[in-house]
Structures are given as structure tokens and as C-alpha cells.
């Protein structure tokens, strides 16, 4: 595949719908990246909500060329901003960084990734303390800091590392009955072929559904690291999924009906391939999510779509009596709405979606479930102290308060007593407090 000629001049540093991206070696250079990382880190500290005293900034990266090395380099920029970098020890899906931010109570995250862009691209995503992508006013302030030309000297030194992927999968596993999912696939006689497109989601779904992987019900293709992504952008579009489509068709033809699930380069977008090898974008998947959550699960909340989302999303939602909110293109706008109102599910045409209980970052690894915004770290209305609202426990109505109280909460939180909030479904939400 012939490459387009490289531009002779770097583009201005400007943030798009989710981060700053450009061509490695032209737009993305060490000097520029260190400056942007320092400005972003300082803005995370300056904009931190009241009561958040952490100085920690999570740093993650995908599988692109030089991504691990540049992630370690920006740790020096974070130290230069008088903050504490914490670096993932392996390439991780971007949602894993969002997860770590909220679980650890960090200021935010800086992620070295160019998402679904072509192989020669790289970039930087910024996640706020709530786990989702920062909004436009935040990135405007970062750009203002850069234009002001403030001096920030990177400080070299050892950077603490942590198992971001393991922590992420353990967290998902604690909230999903993975054994039941694996057994359900076995009973259906359905095969699942996962295509991470050589990206950082590789191995994730297989580890999460270990039972299905062990029996061959679930298998993965293109899981090796390839910074060229097979010569195509790691974007979940039909022209780039020839191998997945062929393998799904072959399995079904052999009497083993199969479906395909595909992730983009940094694991925050999905698409699917049905048993006949037909490509299914989020334009088709979102109506299914809406129907399942609203009709089958009877969960509350509105539906959020972007202006470029299909009318089918709106028609299905309205047929089920749900209001629809239309937002500009960009998942950060969906996340912002999810933090301020009760939302059933939100999604965009490019493959990002979230249900009410997923982190407010496009989070395809986590299926729709039953809780309400547990990842929003905020001052709880019954107390002025700040607590991780992930301490909310989704439990069947038969669960007793003593069962909830038996959970181990962070010693510093002082949370012990439990009560049940009303939910219009067979599930109830246990909340624990002082």
C-alpha cells in the first residue's frame, strides 16, 4: 500500500474530539509531547475538584511504534510539574486507564495512543478524575498554557509501574458473571472470534472469559503486536476486517455458527460481524443495546446519540418510551451527559458506547449491567466527604443488608451501614455510608 507524502511542516497543536494526534516525527515529536504532557498535567492539578488531594497521574500507552518509550518519557514531564506519574507495565486499552484513575482516586490519565488512526500516527489522550475524556474547555486551557510558553523542566528518574491490565480485568470480573457467560455461549453452540486488530485490547476478552477460551468457544486472531497493523488503520470498518469476516463465514459453513467482535487500536471502539459475515457497526448495535436494556431488562434512563447516529437508534428508543438526547460528535459529550442525568445507554457511530454502569469513557469490554453511575467520583449528597461511588453495590433484591455490610470497604472511608434505593427493576442498588 503506497503511503501519502509526509507534510513538510508540523500542524499546530490542537485537540480534537478526543485528544491531540498527528504524524509521528512530524507533528508528534519528543519536544512537543513533553510540553503538551506537562501542560496537561498542570491543568489536571489546577482543575481538580475540591477534596481531591491526590498528586497521581496515570500513564498508559497502546502498541504503536515508540508508544512505550514515549509514555516513559512523559513521566519525566509529569514529575517536572511536581506531580507523581504511575506507568502501566504493559500496553493497555484506553478504558483501563480510565478505570485506574477512578479506582485509585488519581488526578487523571495521559494515554499515548492514536486510537484508530493510520500506523504512522501517534497522539495523547487526557482523562479527567471522573475517568472520561476531558471536555473542550479543559483542552482549550491546555492550549492556552502552551501558547503562553511556560517553562517546565522534565525530571528524569525511576517511574513506579503497576499492572493496569490485570487491575482492569479483575475489576470487570468482579462485576460480571464471567462463568455464566462462558457457559451460556457453550449451551448456544456459538463460537466467538475476537479481532483486536493487533491493538492493545489483545488478550483481554479471552482472559475475562477464560472458560470460553479454554473450551475453544472463544478465540482470538491478530493478537500479536504489529505497529503497522497489517498495513491498514486499526479501525473497525469492513474493508479492514477481511480475515475476521472470512473466518466467521468458514466456521458457520462448517456447522459451528460464529460471530465476530472487533476492537480498534486502543480498545475503546467496537464493531461486530454476524454469523453470515455481515459487518455490524454501532449504528446497528446500539438499537440492540437499547432494546435489551429497556425492554428485556426494564432499566431506567434516557438514550444519548450523536448527530451522526442513525435514526434507527431514535426510533427504537422512542418506540420503547425512552427520550433521546442528541449530542455533537465526540464521546466526551456523551460522557458529560452521563455524569449529570440518568442515562440508559449512550453511543456514537464510530464504535464507542457506554451503559449506565460503565466508566464514562467508551468502554466496550464491559457488557450492559444494572448499576447507576458507580464510577462517578463525587461528593455524595448525604455527606460532604468525597468517596468512590464504585462502593455502590448492584445486588438482586433478595440480597440482605448484612450481605452488603460484609463487604470490605477502604479503611479510610469510614463507610459501614447500608440501605437500598428504589429501582424500577428486579435489581436494587445497595449504597453504603457512615
Secondary structure, 3 states (H helix, E strand, C coil): CCCCCCCCCCCCCCCECCEEEEEECCCECHHHHHHHHHHHHHHHHHCCCCCCCCCEEEEEECCCCCHHHHHHHHHHHHHHCCCEEEEECCCCCHHHHHHHHHHHCCCEEEEECCCCCCCCEEEEEEECCCCCECCHHHHHHHHHHHHHCCCCCCCCCCCCEECHHHHHHHHHHHHCCHHHHHHHHHHHCCEEEEECCCCCCCCHHHHHCHHHHHCCCEEEECCCCCCCHHHCCCCCCHHHCHHHHHHHHHHHHCCCCEEEEEECCCCCCEEEECCCCCEECHHHHHHHHHHHHHHHCCCCCEEEEECCCCHHHHHHHHHCCCCEEEECCCHHHHHHHHCCCCEEEEECCCCCEEECCCCCCCCCCCCCCCCCCCCCCEECCCCCCEECHHHCEEEECCCCHHHHHCCCCCCCCCCCEEEEECCCCCEEEEEEEC
